[in-house]
Amino acid sequence: MNAVLVGLAANPSLPAELVGPLIEAADDETAWKLAYRFDLTSTQVTALVARSRR
C-alpha cells in the first residue's frame, strides 16, 4: 500500500487529468478507493476494471 496514492484517490479535489495516471499506478487498495469516486468518466471506469483483471 502506498498511503500517498490512497490519499490522492480519496481526494475529491484531484484534477480529472490525474485520475488516469493514478489508475495506472494503483495497487489494490488505491484501486478500491478509486472505485468509490463519483466523478469517473466511462473511460476511467473501463481502465479501472481492466486494471483489476490483470
mmCIF file as Biopython writes it, N, C-alpha, C and O atoms, coordinates in Angstrom:
data_model
#
loop_
_atom_site.group_PDB
_atom_site.id
_atom_site.type_symbol
_atom_site.label_atom_id
_atom_site.label_alt_id
_atom_site.label_comp_id
_atom_site.label_asym_id
_atom_site.label_entity_id
_atom_site.label_seq_id
_atom_site.pdbx_PDB_ins_code
_atom_site.Cartn_x
_atom_site.Cartn_y
_atom_site.Cartn_z
_atom_site.occupancy
_atom_site.B_iso_or_equiv
_atom_site.auth_seq_id
_atom_site.auth_asym_id
_atom_site.pdbx_PDB_model_num
ATOM 1   N N  . MET A ? 1  ? 0.839   -1.178 0.000   1.0 0.0 1  A 1 
ATOM 2   C CA . MET A ? 1  ? 0.000   0.000  0.000   1.0 0.0 1  A 1 
ATOM 3   C C  . MET A ? 1  ? 0.883   1.240  0.000   1.0 0.0 1  A 1 
ATOM 4   O O  . MET A ? 1  ? 1.869   1.323  0.732   1.0 0.0 1  A 1 
ATOM 5   N N  . ASN A ? 2  ? 0.514   2.181  -0.822  1.0 0.0 2  A 1 
ATOM 6   C CA . ASN A ? 2  ? 1.176   3.467  -0.856  1.0 0.0 2  A 1 
ATOM 7   C C  . ASN A ? 2  ? 0.181   4.494  -0.313  1.0 0.0 2  A 1 
ATOM 8   O O  . ASN A ? 2  ? -0.788  4.839  -0.990  1.0 0.0 2  A 1 
ATOM 9   N N  . ALA A ? 3  ? 0.416   4.977  0.893   1.0 0.0 3  A 1 
ATOM 10  C CA . ALA A ? 3  ? -0.519  5.882  1.556   1.0 0.0 3  A 1 
ATOM 11  C C  . ALA A ? 3  ? -0.748  7.163  0.763   1.0 0.0 3  A 1 
ATOM 12  O O  . ALA A ? 3  ? -1.843  7.724  0.805   1.0 0.0 3  A 1 
ATOM 13  N N  . VAL A ? 4  ? 0.249   7.626  0.053   1.0 0.0 4  A 1 
ATOM 14  C CA . VAL A ? 4  ? 0.102   8.846  -0.743  1.0 0.0 4  A 1 
ATOM 15  C C  . VAL A ? 4  ? -0.891  8.612  -1.878  1.0 0.0 4  A 1 
ATOM 16  O O  . VAL A ? 4  ? -1.769  9.442  -2.114  1.0 0.0 4  A 1 
ATOM 17  N N  . LEU A ? 5  ? -0.759  7.492  -2.579  1.0 0.0 5  A 1 
ATOM 18  C CA . LEU A ? 5  ? -1.673  7.197  -3.690  1.0 0.0 5  A 1 
ATOM 19  C C  . LEU A ? 5  ? -3.099  6.970  -3.184  1.0 0.0 5  A 1 
ATOM 20  O O  . LEU A ? 5  ? -4.059  7.405  -3.819  1.0 0.0 5  A 1 
ATOM 21  N N  . VAL A ? 6  ? -3.238  6.295  -2.053  1.0 0.0 6  A 1 
ATOM 22  C CA . VAL A ? 6  ? -4.567  6.088  -1.469  1.0 0.0 6  A 1 
ATOM 23  C C  . VAL A ? 6  ? -5.190  7.428  -1.109  1.0 0.0 6  A 1 
ATOM 24  O O  . VAL A ? 6  ? -6.377  7.651  -1.347  1.0 0.0 6  A 1 
ATOM 25  N N  . GLY A ? 7  ? -4.392  8.317  -0.537  1.0 0.0 7  A 1 
ATOM 26  C CA . GLY A ? 7  ? -4.877  9.658  -0.197  1.0 0.0 7  A 1 
ATOM 27  C C  . GLY A ? 7  ? -5.299  10.446 -1.416  1.0 0.0 7  A 1 
ATOM 28  O O  . GLY A ? 7  ? -6.322  11.130 -1.397  1.0 0.0 7  A 1 
ATOM 29  N N  . LEU A ? 8  ? -4.517  10.353 -2.472  1.0 0.0 8  A 1 
ATOM 30  C CA . LEU A ? 8  ? -4.892  11.035 -3.716  1.0 0.0 8  A 1 
ATOM 31  C C  . LEU A ? 8  ? -6.185  10.467 -4.288  1.0 0.0 8  A 1 
ATOM 32  O O  . LEU A ? 8  ? -7.046  11.217 -4.748  1.0 0.0 8  A 1 
ATOM 33  N N  . ALA A ? 9  ? -6.321  9.160  -4.261  1.0 0.0 9  A 1 
ATOM 34  C CA . ALA A ? 9  ? -7.519  8.514  -4.792  1.0 0.0 9  A 1 
ATOM 35  C C  . ALA A ? 9  ? -8.773  8.950  -4.045  1.0 0.0 9  A 1 
ATOM 36  O O  . ALA A ? 9  ? -9.845  9.072  -4.638  1.0 0.0 9  A 1 
ATOM 37  N N  . ALA A ? 10 ? -8.638  9.182  -2.754  1.0 0.0 10 A 1 
ATOM 38  C CA . ALA A ? 10 ? -9.781  9.585  -1.934  1.0 0.0 10 A 1 
ATOM 39  C C  . ALA A ? 10 ? -10.053 11.081 -1.981  1.0 0.0 10 A 1 
ATOM 40  O O  . ALA A ? 10 ? -11.082 11.537 -1.482  1.0 0.0 10 A 1 
ATOM 41  N N  . ASN A ? 11 ? -9.152  11.847 -2.572  1.0 0.0 11 A 1 
ATOM 42  C CA . ASN A ? 11 ? -9.268  13.304 -2.597  1.0 0.0 11 A 1 
ATOM 43  C C  . ASN A ? 11 ? -10.232 13.751 -3.699  1.0 0.0 11 A 1 
ATOM 44  O O  . ASN A ? 11 ? -9.919  13.596 -4.879  1.0 0.0 11 A 1 
ATOM 45  N N  . PRO A ? 12 ? -11.393 14.302 -3.340  1.0 0.0 12 A 1 
ATOM 46  C CA . PRO A ? 12 ? -12.352 14.741 -4.356  1.0 0.0 12 A 1 
ATOM 47  C C  . PRO A ? 12 ? -11.863 15.934 -5.175  1.0 0.0 12 A 1 
ATOM 48  O O  . PRO A ? 12 ? -12.427 16.233 -6.228  1.0 0.0 12 A 1 
ATOM 49  N N  . SER A ? 13 ? -10.823 16.617 -4.702  1.0 0.0 13 A 1 
ATOM 50  C CA . SER A ? 13 ? -10.274 17.760 -5.434  1.0 0.0 13 A 1 
ATOM 51  C C  . SER A ? 13 ? -9.208  17.374 -6.444  1.0 0.0 13 A 1 
ATOM 52  O O  . SER A ? 13 ? -8.661  18.238 -7.130  1.0 0.0 13 A 1 
ATOM 53  N N  . LEU A ? 14 ? -8.905  16.079 -6.543  1.0 0.0 14 A 1 
ATOM 54  C CA . LEU A ? 14 ? -7.903  15.631 -7.511  1.0 0.0 14 A 1 
ATOM 55  C C  . LEU A ? 14 ? -8.383  15.963 -8.919  1.0 0.0 14 A 1 
ATOM 56  O O  . LEU A ? 14 ? -9.481  15.561 -9.303  1.0 0.0 14 A 1 
ATOM 57  N N  . PRO A ? 15 ? -7.580  16.690 -9.692  1.0 0.0 15 A 1 
ATOM 58  C CA . PRO A ? 15 ? -7.991  17.042 -11.054 1.0 0.0 15 A 1 
ATOM 59  C C  . PRO A ? 15 ? -8.222  15.797 -11.913 1.0 0.0 15 A 1 
ATOM 60  O O  . PRO A ? 15 ? -7.503  14.805 -11.797 1.0 0.0 15 A 1 
ATOM 61  N N  . ALA A ? 16 ? -9.221  15.867 -12.761 1.0 0.0 16 A 1 
ATOM 62  C CA . ALA A ? 16 ? -9.623  14.734 -13.596 1.0 0.0 16 A 1 
ATOM 63  C C  . ALA A ? 16 ? -8.470  14.194 -14.437 1.0 0.0 16 A 1 
ATOM 64  O O  . ALA A ? 16 ? -8.394  12.990 -14.678 1.0 0.0 16 A 1 
ATOM 65  N N  . GLU A ? 17 ? -7.580  15.065 -14.882 1.0 0.0 17 A 1 
ATOM 66  C CA . GLU A ? 17 ? -6.477  14.618 -15.739 1.0 0.0 17 A 1 
ATOM 67  C C  . GLU A ? 17 ? -5.439  13.787 -14.970 1.0 0.0 17 A 1 
ATOM 68  O O  . GLU A ? 17 ? -4.585  13.149 -15.586 1.0 0.0 17 A 1 
ATOM 69  N N  . LEU A ? 18 ? -5.503  13.790 -13.651 1.0 0.0 18 A 1 
ATOM 70  C CA . LEU A ? 18 ? -4.574  12.989 -12.853 1.0 0.0 18 A 1 
ATOM 71  C C  . LEU A ? 18 ? -5.154  11.638 -12.440 1.0 0.0 18 A 1 
ATOM 72  O O  . LEU A ? 18 ? -4.432  10.777 -11.935 1.0 0.0 18 A 1 
ATOM 73  N N  . VAL A ? 19 ? -6.448  11.455 -12.652 1.0 0.0 19 A 1 
ATOM 74  C CA . VAL A ? 19 ? -7.078  10.191 -12.264 1.0 0.0 19 A 1 
ATOM 75  C C  . VAL A ? 19 ? -6.582  9.050  -13.148 1.0 0.0 19 A 1 
ATOM 76  O O  . VAL A ? 19 ? -6.318  7.959  -12.642 1.0 0.0 19 A 1 
ATOM 77  N N  . GLY A ? 20 ? -6.450  9.272  -14.448 1.0 0.0 20 A 1 
ATOM 78  C CA . GLY A ? 20 ? -5.973  8.232  -15.361 1.0 0.0 20 A 1 
ATOM 79  C C  . GLY A ? 20 ? -4.604  7.693  -14.979 1.0 0.0 20 A 1 
ATOM 80  O O  . GLY A ? 20 ? -4.448  6.479  -14.843 1.0 0.0 20 A 1 
ATOM 81  N N  . PRO A ? 21 ? -3.599  8.559  -14.800 1.0 0.0 21 A 1 
ATOM 82  C CA . PRO A ? 21 ? -2.293  8.063  -14.365 1.0 0.0 21 A 1 
ATOM 83  C C  . PRO A ? 21 ? -2.345  7.381  -12.991 1.0 0.0 21 A 1 
ATOM 84  O O  . PRO A ? 21 ? -1.584  6.451  -12.725 1.0 0.0 21 A 1 
ATOM 85  N N  . LEU A ? 22 ? -3.240  7.846  -12.131 1.0 0.0 22 A 1 
ATOM 86  C CA . LEU A ? 22 ? -3.376  7.218  -10.819 1.0 0.0 22 A 1 
ATOM 87  C C  . LEU A ? 22 ? -3.942  5.802  -10.964 1.0 0.0 22 A 1 
ATOM 88  O O  . LEU A ? 22 ? -3.530  4.895  -10.241 1.0 0.0 22 A 1 
ATOM 89  N N  . ILE A ? 23 ? -4.866  5.612  -11.878 1.0 0.0 23 A 1 
ATOM 90  C CA . ILE A ? 23 ? -5.409  4.270  -12.135 1.0 0.0 23 A 1 
ATOM 91  C C  . ILE A ? 23 ? -4.291  3.344  -12.596 1.0 0.0 23 A 1 
ATOM 92  O O  . ILE A ? 23 ? -4.214  2.196  -12.159 1.0 0.0 23 A 1 
ATOM 93  N N  . GLU A ? 24 ? -3.435  3.832  -13.466 1.0 0.0 24 A 1 
ATOM 94  C CA . GLU A ? 24 ? -2.327  3.011  -13.977 1.0 0.0 24 A 1 
ATOM 95  C C  . GLU A ? 24 ? -1.336  2.630  -12.880 1.0 0.0 24 A 1 
ATOM 96  O O  . GLU A ? 24 ? -0.757  1.544  -12.916 1.0 0.0 24 A 1 
ATOM 97  N N  . ALA A ? 25 ? -1.140  3.508  -11.918 1.0 0.0 25 A 1 
ATOM 98  C CA . ALA A ? 25 ? -0.166  3.267  -10.850 1.0 0.0 25 A 1 
ATOM 99  C C  . ALA A ? 25 ? -0.783  2.583  -9.624  1.0 0.0 25 A 1 
ATOM 100 O O  . ALA A ? 25 ? -0.078  2.261  -8.668  1.0 0.0 25 A 1 
ATOM 101 N N  . ALA A ? 26 ? -2.083  2.365  -9.659  1.0 0.0 26 A 1 
ATOM 102 C CA . ALA A ? 26 ? -2.806  1.909  -8.468  1.0 0.0 26 A 1 
ATOM 103 C C  . ALA A ? 26 ? -2.450  0.488  -8.049  1.0 0.0 26 A 1 
ATOM 104 O O  . ALA A ? 26 ? -2.306  -0.413 -8.876  1.0 0.0 26 A 1 
ATOM 105 N N  . ASP A ? 27 ? -2.312  0.320  -6.728  1.0 0.0 27 A 1 
ATOM 106 C CA . ASP A ? 27 ? -2.277  -1.024 -6.161  1.0 0.0 27 A 1 
ATOM 107 C C  . ASP A ? 27 ? -3.728  -1.365 -5.804  1.0 0.0 27 A 1 
ATOM 108 O O  . ASP A ? 27 ? -4.631  -0.587 -6.110  1.0 0.0 27 A 1 
ATOM 109 N N  . ASP A ? 28 ? -3.963  -2.496 -5.172  1.0 0.0 28 A 1 
ATOM 110 C CA . ASP A ? 28 ? -5.338  -2.920 -4.893  1.0 0.0 28 A 1 
ATOM 111 C C  . ASP A ? 28 ? -6.099  -1.949 -4.002  1.0 0.0 28 A 1 
ATOM 112 O O  . ASP A ? 28 ? -7.270  -1.665 -4.255  1.0 0.0 28 A 1 
ATOM 113 N N  . GLU A ? 29 ? -5.455  -1.441 -2.973  1.0 0.0 29 A 1 
ATOM 114 C CA . GLU A ? 29 ? -6.143  -0.522 -2.064  1.0 0.0 29 A 1 
ATOM 115 C C  . GLU A ? 29 ? -6.462  0.805  -2.736  1.0 0.0 29 A 1 
ATOM 116 O O  . GLU A ? 29 ? -7.538  1.366  -2.525  1.0 0.0 29 A 1 
ATOM 117 N N  . THR A ? 30 ? -5.539  1.309  -3.541  1.0 0.0 30 A 1 
ATOM 118 C CA . THR A ? 30 ? -5.774  2.555  -4.267  1.0 0.0 30 A 1 
ATOM 119 C C  . THR A ? 30 ? -6.909  2.370  -5.269  1.0 0.0 30 A 1 
ATOM 120 O O  . THR A ? 30 ? -7.767  3.242  -5.402  1.0 0.0 30 A 1 
ATOM 121 N N  . ALA A ? 31 ? -6.919  1.255  -5.965  1.0 0.0 31 A 1 
ATOM 122 C CA . ALA A ? 31 ? -7.993  0.970  -6.921  1.0 0.0 31 A 1 
ATOM 123 C C  . ALA A ? 31 ? -9.342  0.903  -6.212  1.0 0.0 31 A 1 
ATOM 124 O O  . ALA A ? 31 ? -10.353 1.358  -6.747  1.0 0.0 31 A 1 
ATOM 125 N N  . TRP A ? 32 ? -9.356  0.334  -5.006  1.0 0.0 32 A 1 
ATOM 126 C CA . TRP A ? 32 ? -10.587 0.256  -4.229  1.0 0.0 32 A 1 
ATOM 127 C C  . TRP A ? 32 ? -11.113 1.655  -3.924  1.0 0.0 32 A 1 
ATOM 128 O O  . TRP A ? 32 ? -12.310 1.911  -4.054  1.0 0.0 32 A 1 
ATOM 129 N N  . LYS A ? 33 ? -10.223 2.558  -3.519  1.0 0.0 33 A 1 
ATOM 130 C CA . LYS A ? 33 ? -10.626 3.944  -3.240  1.0 0.0 33 A 1 
ATOM 131 C C  . LYS A ? 33 ? -11.121 4.635  -4.511  1.0 0.0 33 A 1 
ATOM 132 O O  . LYS A ? 33 ? -12.111 5.367  -4.484  1.0 0.0 33 A 1 
ATOM 133 N N  . LEU A ? 34 ? -10.427 4.397  -5.619  1.0 0.0 34 A 1 
ATOM 134 C CA . LEU A ? 34 ? -10.833 4.997  -6.885  1.0 0.0 34 A 1 
ATOM 135 C C  . LEU A ? 34 ? -12.223 4.528  -7.307  1.0 0.0 34 A 1 
ATOM 136 O O  . LEU A ? 34 ? -12.989 5.295  -7.890  1.0 0.0 34 A 1 
ATOM 137 N N  . ALA A ? 35 ? -12.543 3.286  -7.017  1.0 0.0 35 A 1 
ATOM 138 C CA . ALA A ? 35 ? -13.835 2.724  -7.423  1.0 0.0 35 A 1 
ATOM 139 C C  . ALA A ? 35 ? -15.012 3.448  -6.759  1.0 0.0 35 A 1 
ATOM 140 O O  . ALA A ? 35 ? -16.135 3.380  -7.256  1.0 0.0 35 A 1 
ATOM 141 N N  . TYR A ? 36 ? -14.768 4.127  -5.659  1.0 0.0 36 A 1 
ATOM 142 C CA . TYR A ? 36 ? -15.837 4.844  -4.968  1.0 0.0 36 A 1 
ATOM 143 C C  . TYR A ? 36 ? -15.993 6.297  -5.425  1.0 0.0 36 A 1 
ATOM 144 O O  . TYR A ? 36 ? -16.848 7.020  -4.914  1.0 0.0 36 A 1 
ATOM 145 N N  . ARG A ? 37 ? -15.179 6.719  -6.372  1.0 0.0 37 A 1 
ATOM 146 C CA . ARG A ? 37 ? -15.294 8.089  -6.876  1.0 0.0 37 A 1 
ATOM 147 C C  . ARG A ? 37 ? -16.516 8.215  -7.771  1.0 0.0 37 A 1 
ATOM 148 O O  . ARG A ? 37 ? -16.767 7.352  -8.612  1.0 0.0 37 A 1 
ATOM 149 N N  . PHE A ? 38 ? -17.267 9.275  -7.592  1.0 0.0 38 A 1 
ATOM 150 C CA . PHE A ? 38 ? -18.457 9.507  -8.403  1.0 0.0 38 A 1 
ATOM 151 C C  . PHE A ? 38 ? -18.155 10.275 -9.678  1.0 0.0 38 A 1 
ATOM 152 O O  . PHE A ? 38 ? -19.011 10.384 -10.556 1.0 0.0 38 A 1 
ATOM 153 N N  . ASP A ? 39 ? -16.951 10.806 -9.786  1.0 0.0 39 A 1 
ATOM 154 C CA . ASP A ? 39 ? -16.619 11.671 -10.922 1.0 0.0 39 A 1 
ATOM 155 C C  . ASP A ? 39 ? -15.828 10.964 -12.020 1.0 0.0 39 A 1 
ATOM 156 O O  . ASP A ? 39 ? -15.272 11.629 -12.895 1.0 0.0 39 A 1 
ATOM 157 N N  . LEU A ? 40 ? -15.766 9.636  -11.996 1.0 0.0 40 A 1 
ATOM 158 C CA . LEU A ? 40 ? -15.011 8.914  -13.022 1.0 0.0 40 A 1 
ATOM 159 C C  . LEU A ? 40 ? -15.755 8.945  -14.347 1.0 0.0 40 A 1 
ATOM 160 O O  . LEU A ? 40 ? -16.978 8.813  -14.396 1.0 0.0 40 A 1 
ATOM 161 N N  . THR A ? 41 ? -14.999 9.121  -15.409 1.0 0.0 41 A 1 
ATOM 162 C CA . THR A ? 41 ? -15.591 9.038  -16.747 1.0 0.0 41 A 1 
ATOM 163 C C  . THR A ? 41 ? -15.755 7.567  -17.117 1.0 0.0 41 A 1 
ATOM 164 O O  . THR A ? 41 ? -15.214 6.688  -16.445 1.0 0.0 41 A 1 
ATOM 165 N N  . SER A ? 42 ? -16.491 7.307  -18.168 1.0 0.0 42 A 1 
ATOM 166 C CA . SER A ? 42 ? -16.663 5.911  -18.592 1.0 0.0 42 A 1 
ATOM 167 C C  . SER A ? 42 ? -15.325 5.309  -19.008 1.0 0.0 42 A 1 
ATOM 168 O O  . SER A ? 42 ? -15.094 4.119  -18.797 1.0 0.0 42 A 1 
ATOM 169 N N  . THR A ? 43 ? -14.449 6.106  -19.591 1.0 0.0 43 A 1 
ATOM 170 C CA . THR A ? 43 ? -13.116 5.638  -19.965 1.0 0.0 43 A 1 
ATOM 171 C C  . THR A ? 43 ? -12.309 5.260  -18.731 1.0 0.0 43 A 1 
ATOM 172 O O  . THR A ? 43 ? -11.612 4.246  -18.729 1.0 0.0 43 A 1 
ATOM 173 N N  . GLN A ? 44 ? -12.400 6.064  -17.689 1.0 0.0 44 A 1 
ATOM 174 C CA . GLN A ? 44 ? -11.675 5.776  -16.456 1.0 0.0 44 A 1 
ATOM 175 C C  . GLN A ? 44 ? -12.233 4.533  -15.761 1.0 0.0 44 A 1 
ATOM 176 O O  . GLN A ? 44 ? -11.473 3.740  -15.205 1.0 0.0 44 A 1 
ATOM 177 N N  . VAL A ? 45 ? -13.542 4.363  -15.791 1.0 0.0 45 A 1 
ATOM 178 C CA . VAL A ? 45 ? -14.146 3.161  -15.205 1.0 0.0 45 A 1 
ATOM 179 C C  . VAL A ? 45 ? -13.661 1.925  -15.960 1.0 0.0 45 A 1 
ATOM 180 O O  . VAL A ? 45 ? -13.307 0.917  -15.348 1.0 0.0 45 A 1 
ATOM 181 N N  . THR A ? 46 ? -13.646 2.007  -17.282 1.0 0.0 46 A 1 
ATOM 182 C CA . THR A ? 46 ? -13.168 0.893  -18.104 1.0 0.0 46 A 1 
ATOM 183 C C  . THR A ? 46 ? -11.715 0.567  -17.771 1.0 0.0 46 A 1 
ATOM 184 O O  . THR A ? 46 ? -11.356 -0.604 -17.649 1.0 0.0 46 A 1 
ATOM 185 N N  . ALA A ? 47 ? -10.882 1.588  -17.625 1.0 0.0 47 A 1 
ATOM 186 C CA . ALA A ? 47 ? -9.469  1.376  -17.288 1.0 0.0 47 A 1 
ATOM 187 C C  . ALA A ? 47 ? -9.325  0.767  -15.900 1.0 0.0 47 A 1 
ATOM 188 O O  . ALA A ? 47 ? -8.457  -0.077 -15.682 1.0 0.0 47 A 1 
ATOM 189 N N  . LEU A ? 48 ? -10.153 1.179  -14.975 1.0 0.0 48 A 1 
ATOM 190 C CA . LEU A ? 48 ? -10.100 0.637  -13.618 1.0 0.0 48 A 1 
ATOM 191 C C  . LEU A ? 48 ? -10.516 -0.835 -13.611 1.0 0.0 48 A 1 
ATOM 192 O O  . LEU A ? 48 ? -9.896  -1.656 -12.935 1.0 0.0 48 A 1 
ATOM 193 N N  . VAL A ? 49 ? -11.549 -1.159 -14.353 1.0 0.0 49 A 1 
ATOM 194 C CA . VAL A ? 49 ? -11.997 -2.554 -14.450 1.0 0.0 49 A 1 
ATOM 195 C C  . VAL A ? 49 ? -10.929 -3.402 -15.132 1.0 0.0 49 A 1 
ATOM 196 O O  . VAL A ? 49 ? -10.632 -4.506 -14.675 1.0 0.0 49 A 1 
ATOM 197 N N  . ALA A ? 50 ? -10.352 -2.898 -16.217 1.0 0.0 50 A 1 
ATOM 198 C CA . ALA A ? 50 ? -9.306  -3.637 -16.935 1.0 0.0 50 A 1 
ATOM 199 C C  . ALA A ? 50 ? -8.086  -3.847 -16.039 1.0 0.0 50 A 1 
ATOM 200 O O  . ALA A ? 50 ? -7.454  -4.902 -16.094 1.0 0.0 50 A 1 
ATOM 201 N N  . ARG A ? 51 ? -7.757  -2.870 -15.231 1.0 0.0 51 A 1 
ATOM 202 C CA . ARG A ? 51 ? -6.628  -2.969 -14.307 1.0 0.0 51 A 1 
ATOM 203 C C  . ARG A ? 51 ? -6.857  -4.055 -13.287 1.0 0.0 51 A 1 
ATOM 204 O O  . ARG A ? 51 ? -5.919  -4.753 -12.903 1.0 0.0 51 A 1 
ATOM 205 N N  . SER A ? 52 ? -8.094  -4.212 -12.839 1.0 0.0 52 A 1 
ATOM 206 C CA . SER A ? 52 ? -8.397  -5.209 -11.812 1.0 0.0 52 A 1 
ATOM 207 C C  . SER A ? 52 ? -8.382  -6.628 -12.380 1.0 0.0 52 A 1 
ATOM 208 O O  . SER A ? 52 ? -8.324  -7.592 -11.617 1.0 0.0 52 A 1 
ATOM 209 N N  . ARG A ? 53 ? -8.433  -6.767 -13.688 1.0 0.0 53 A 1 
ATOM 210 C CA . ARG A ? 53 ? -8.427  -8.088 -14.316 1.0 0.0 53 A 1 
ATOM 211 C C  . ARG A ? 53 ? -7.031  -8.579 -14.642 1.0 0.0 53 A 1 
ATOM 212 O O  . ARG A ? 53 ? -6.869  -9.688 -15.153 1.0 0.0 53 A 1 
ATOM 213 N N  . ARG A ? 54 ? -6.010  -7.765 -14.353 1.0 0.0 54 A 1 
ATOM 214 C CA . ARG A ? 54 ? -4.633  -8.159 -14.639 1.0 0.0 54 A 1 
ATOM 215 C C  . ARG A ? 54 ? -4.172  -9.250 -13.732 1.0 0.0 54 A 1 
ATOM 216 O O  . ARG A ? 54 ? -3.031  -9.700 -13.839 1.0 0.0 54 A 1 
#
